[in-house]
Amino acid sequence: MDLHSILVSTGIVTLAEMGDKTQLLAFLLAAKYKKSVPIILGILFATILNHGLAGILGVWITQILSPEILRWVLGLSFIAMALWTLVPDKIEDEEASFGVKSGVFITTLVTFFLAEMGDKTQVATIAMAAHYPSPILVVIGTTLGMMIADVPAVFLGNSFAKQLPLKLIHTIAAFIFLIMGVLVLLKIDQIF
């Protein structure tokens, strides 16, 4: 088993998820429903589905692009992720209010799946699945990263979020994405 790809993808997504709209969604759902287990299960299954599809897309990209073009796409994608990570997220009202009559699990599953579409952690999963030899391990890592960031949000609520040094966390995540991008472009990406 390649623990390296799991550890890197877990770490990057954990940092990128801090203050992300899906983490904010976890805070809102926990405050609204006060039912931790169905919210956590909804987050888990939505993430597995969403990041699983992202992993498949990452594999597909590696099959259609030449290695040289793929290197440039990946390197520039990681650099773009670095910049995107510095932009604070906010939750949109329609994402937070979906499925009021659907039950807590289904509401969480659907809202998280939709909120993650095109989100930076999904894009990061695509890039890392294209970069590492085992996209399944990347999806395991990115899912674990989402859970590490979002489960405490479910239990601790908004008061905890206000105490996190989000700017510092985003800066660290952006720096890691930037380094990964530069290393890929310079063909020195064995570190990550």
N, C-alpha and C positions, 0 to 999 in steps of 0.2 A: 504494500500500500504506500502511495506517495503522500506522506504526511505534509510535505512541503506545500503542495498545492492547496490542501485543506487549511493549513495554518494561515497562509497568505490570504486566501479568499475569505476566511473567517475574520481575520483582523481588518482587512480593508473594508468589508461590508459593515462590520460592527462600527467602525469609525465613521463611515459615510452615512450610516443610518441615524447617528446622533443628531437630533433636531430635524430629521427628515420628515416629510409630510406623513409617512406611514407611522412613524413613531408618535407624531402628534395625534394621528388617528387612534392609536392604541390608548393614549391618555384620554381622549374624548369618549371612546367606547367604554372604557373602564369607569369613567365618571358617570356616564349615562346609565349603564346596565348593572354595574357592580357585581358581575358574574365572571370571575377570573378564568375558570377552566374553559368554558365555551369560547371566550375571546382568544385565549392562548391557542386552543385547537384550531380556531378559524384562521389565525395568523399563520400557524404551522402549515396547514393544508394549502392555503392561498399561496404561501411562499414556495412550497414544493412544486406546485403547479406552475406558477409564474416563472420561477427560476429554472425549472425543468425545461420549459419551452425556450427560455433564453439559452440554456446549455445546448439544446438541439440546434438553435439558430447559429450559435458559435461554431459547432461542428460543421454545419452546412457551409458557413463562410470559409472555413479552412479547405473545403473541397472545391470551391469554385474560384478561389483566388490563388494566384501563384505565390510561392513563399515570399518573394521580394515585395509584391504588392501587399500581401497580408502583414508583413513586418511594418510597412508604412501605415497601413490602416490601424493596426494595433497600437503602434507608438503614438500616433496622433490621437487615437481614441483615449488612451490613458492621459495624455496631456489635456484633452478637452474635459475629461472627468475631473482633473485637478482644478480646472477653472470653475466647472459646474459645482463642485463641492463647496466652493467659497460663497456661492449664492444661497442665502437662507431660504428654506422652504416654508410655505404656509399651507394649511389645510383649507380646501375650498368647501363651502357650505354643502354643496350637493354630495360630496364624498362622505361627509360626516352624517348626513341625514338619510342615506339610502336604507331601504328595507326595514322601516320601523316595525312592520307587522310580520317580518320574516323569521323572527327568533334571533337570539344573540349569535349563535354559531353561523348561521347562513348570512346574517347581516355582516359579520366580521369577514367571513370568507369572501363574499362578493366585493365588499368595499376595499379590502386589502388587495385583492387580485386586480381590481380596476385601478386603484391608486398606484400600484406598482408598475402598471403598463407605461413603458417609456421613462420610468424613473431612473435616477442615477445608479441605484443598486442593481436594477435589471440590466442596464447597459453595461455596468461593470461585470456582471455575470456573463454576458455575451462575450465581452472582450477576454475575460480570463478563461472561459471555455474554449475559445479559439487559440489561446496562448498555451495552455497546459495540455499534456497528453491525455488526461482523464477528465472529461467534462463532468462525469458523475461525481468525482471527488470535489470538483469545483462547486457543483450544485449543493453537495452536502455542506461544504464550507460556507457558502453564501447563505444557505438556510440557517446554519448554526449562528452566523453573524447577525442575521435578522432577529433570531430568537434571543441572543445575548442582549441586543439593544432594546427589543420591544417588550420582553417579558417583565423586566423591572418597571417599565412604563405602565404596564397593566397593574402591578402591585402598588406602586408608589404614587402614581397620579401626578398631577400638575405641579405640586409643591416641589417634587424632586427635579423636575425638568428645569425649573427656574434656578436651581443651584448648580447645574452642570456648566462648566466653562465651554459652551458650544463653539465659540469663536476659535478657541485653542484646539478643540477636537477637530473642527473642520479644517483648520490650517494644517494639522498633522496629517489628516487623511489626504488633503490636497497635495502635500509634499510627497507622500508615498506614491500617489498616482503619477505625479510629475516625474519622480525618479524612475518609476517603472517605464513610463513613456520614453524618457531619454535613453535608458538602458536598452530598450527594445530597438529604438532607432539606431543606436550605436552598435548593435549586435552584441551587447554585453549583458544579456538578460538572464544568465544562469543564476544570478542572485535571487531573482524572484521567480 
